[in-house]
Amino acid sequence: MSHSWLFRQTHQVSGRKRLIDSSNTGLKFLRYGRIVLKGGKRLISLESGDEEVGLICLQGEGEIEVSGQHFGMKKYDALYLPIQNSCRISTKEFFDLAECAAPVSQKYPVQFVSFQNVLKDPKLVNRAGFEPYARTIHTLIGEANVRAGRLLAGVTMSKEGNWTSWPPHDHCQVKEEIYLYVDMPAPNFAIHLNYWDFQNAEIVAMVREGDAVAIQKGYHYNVAAPGTAATFLWMMAAIREEQDRVFTQVTVQPEFEGRFKLF
């Protein structure tokens, strides 16, 4: 039985496309899609329905209009869209967005997160770990800055050639997760590992720009190739609304418990 799933080159889309959900994984709540506007297709509408939606700019620039409010979006800016809402997404040139979503029962407000403001907030930037597993965790949609039911999201950047997400850890009792690898132009790559049984790895794979790993269960981590950095957008959905929406709720693999600092 699979507990994790690898999807290649998810950035190679045009317009809006849902790429990961319960139809092609064992994830029950977390969904991921991509919105890429370029060329003649520079405007798209989105209806959230019964899902809360996080929109995160990965490349380019654009604007999102929600209920008469206009939000200019640049790299790593994020916008939270509540259930039963709609928005218009547009750009003058090129706009690449990650769309994470999860069904929720409550309606929260529309909320915009500027990445430049994130960088100024010590609650949202965590320089975690030590050599050779040092990395910087940037929280975009978190408990401290965005009201939501299930969604959490952020960007982790490794130091060159370092491991990230070490020690091996799992969230399956409280959260589902997707790793989306970004800002890794060819030939840069990393190695992603995922397993529940320490003796039988489910995924040990080279990952490159646009690759995504959906994680329902299992210890996971990665390592960047020498001279390059591993950068990934992590997206999570809490199992229980609000109650499990805590980033630091994790289980470290017993063999490594107490030996390393995770956060």
Secondary structure, DSSP 4 states (H G I P E B T S, - for coil): --SEEEE--TT--SEEEEEESTTTSS-SS-EEEEEEEBTTB-EEEEE-TTEEEEEEEEEE-EEEEETTEEEEE-TT-EEEE-SS-EEEEE-SS-EEEEEEEEE-SS----EEE-HHHHHT-TTTEEEES-TTS-EEEEEEE-TTT---SSEEEEEEEEPTT-EEEEEEEE-TTTEEEEEEE-S--TT--EEEEEESBTTB-SEEEEE-TT-EEEESSSEEEEEEPTT---EEEEEEEESSTTTT--TT--EE-GGGTTTS---
